[in-house]
Amino acid sequence: MIPLAIAVPADLAELQAAIVSWRTPVRYLAGGTDMLIAGRALPEAGLLVDITRVADMALISTDGSDICIGAATTVAALASHSGLRARLPALCEAAAQCGSVQIRNRATIGGNIANAAPAADLMPVLTVVGARLRLIGQDGTQSEIPLGDYSPAHGLITDVTMQAGGLLQRSAFVKLGPRQDLAISRLNLALAAEFHDGCFGAVRIAAGALSPAPLILSFAAAALSGHKLEVAVLRNFLSALTAEVDAAIPGRNSQLYKRRAIAGVGLDLIAQALGLSPRDRLFEEAVE
Ligand SMILES: Cc1cc2nc3c(=O)[nH]c(=O)nc-3n(C[C@H](O)[C@H](O)[C@H](O)COP(=O)(O)OP(=O)(O)OC[C@H]3O[C@@H](n4cnc5c(N)ncnc54)[C@H](O)[C@@H]3O)c2cc1C
């Protein structure tokens, strides 16, 4: 067996050259918070490419019409980026709730996507804004695909892009974990929406930890879209959320818990998106 080789490229050209020079499998190491935890099988042969030193792979660009985030950007950098908070607060919120300070300082957006855990916190937000991934394949060719099409066989994620058309005026992310800090989501929801004159326009909602990949909740979104923010509409929204849980995990042990939990998470999501208190009378009446 050829022993494991390690490459630490300094820029994209070096990275691309390292990838194409190997016929055996190439694996990537970013923050290592998923790959290096105890019990995981680590690569023993082939090439392991450390992408954390690649210039320009940890940049966040929010000044153009699209948002572009390098795949090696840490979750901590996402959480504290003021330009990103102004345009997509849900992604900052999701990043701020990932793991602990130590995890956020190492963990990257590319690792969160490639690891593809059902409860990954960044994924529902990236789903509702229609994120796309720029890639370098094992043969060195570059391509771009929708987030939902990605599998590790596609190779290295270099950037995550969010086109202006997918970035709606409001966004929010709410996570429910077993405790306040350092908790993997039992359920999380992300929303992107238009809201004008007390009325919802386009609405997109996705849930994590209800299916292997983020689940688009189209019935719940339809319950809001085109409607005014009022008690009857919120009640329809809650019924739709419950039905989405029943359809996603019928008969699962967690079904009862999640169909109750999603109501509270859903109302918190709307409150956060619209800058309202979750204890607003409107929300209390919706659950009475
Ligand atoms: C204690 C603890 C708490 C955690 N809490 C949370 C949490 O609250 N929310 C959450 O979402 N996650 C959480 N995680 C999971 C983890 O921190 C995230 O998934 C993180 O974003 C992974 O990024 P990384 O850079 O560390 O990935 P790595 O461990 O470096 O890599 C993970 C996988 O992705 C591949 N990979 C990495 N970068 C790329 C790339 N650019 N292109 C292609 N493949 C790539 C690697 O080859 C590997 O297979 C937690 C983990 C731990 C250990």
The ligand as an ORCA input file, in Angstrom:
! r2SCAN-3c Opt
* xyz 0 1
  C     -17.985     18.960     19.470
  C     -18.565     19.243     18.102
  C     -19.679     20.054     17.990
  C     -20.237     20.322     16.734
  N     -21.343     21.116     16.675
  C     -21.894     21.373     15.464
  C     -23.076     22.204     15.379
  O     -23.609     22.701     16.372
  N     -23.592     22.418     14.136
  C     -23.031     21.882     12.994
  O     -23.547     22.110     11.906
  N     -21.935     21.102     13.065
  C     -21.346     20.841     14.253
  N     -20.240     20.030     14.326
  C     -19.715     19.424     13.099
  C     -18.546     20.194     12.412
  O     -17.916     21.103     13.276
  C     -19.026     20.928     11.156
  O     -19.667     20.040     10.266
  C     -17.894     21.647     10.430
  O     -18.431     22.660      9.607
  C     -16.994     20.734      9.608
  O     -16.000     21.539      8.996
  P     -14.452     21.158      9.053
  O     -13.740     22.235      8.303
  O     -13.994     20.934     10.447
  O     -14.463     19.795      8.238
  P     -13.351     18.592      8.208
  O     -13.463     17.792      9.461
  O     -12.015     19.177      7.867
  O     -13.906     17.798      6.987
  C     -15.150     17.126      7.049
  C     -15.374     16.362      5.739
  O     -15.547     17.291      4.681
  C     -14.518     17.130      3.688
  N     -14.176     18.488      3.264
  C     -13.787     19.530      4.040
  N     -13.665     20.647      3.303
  C     -13.981     20.291      2.017
  C     -14.050     21.003      0.793
  N     -13.775     22.316      0.701
  N     -14.416     20.326     -0.330
  C     -14.709     19.002     -0.272
  N     -14.656     18.271      0.872
  C     -14.294     18.913      1.994
  C     -13.395     16.388      4.369
  O     -12.659     15.624      3.456
  C     -14.167     15.506      5.349
  O     -14.657     14.363      4.680
  C     -19.645     19.764     15.572
  C     -18.500     18.960     15.668
  C     -17.958     18.693     16.921
  C     -16.717     17.837     17.021
*
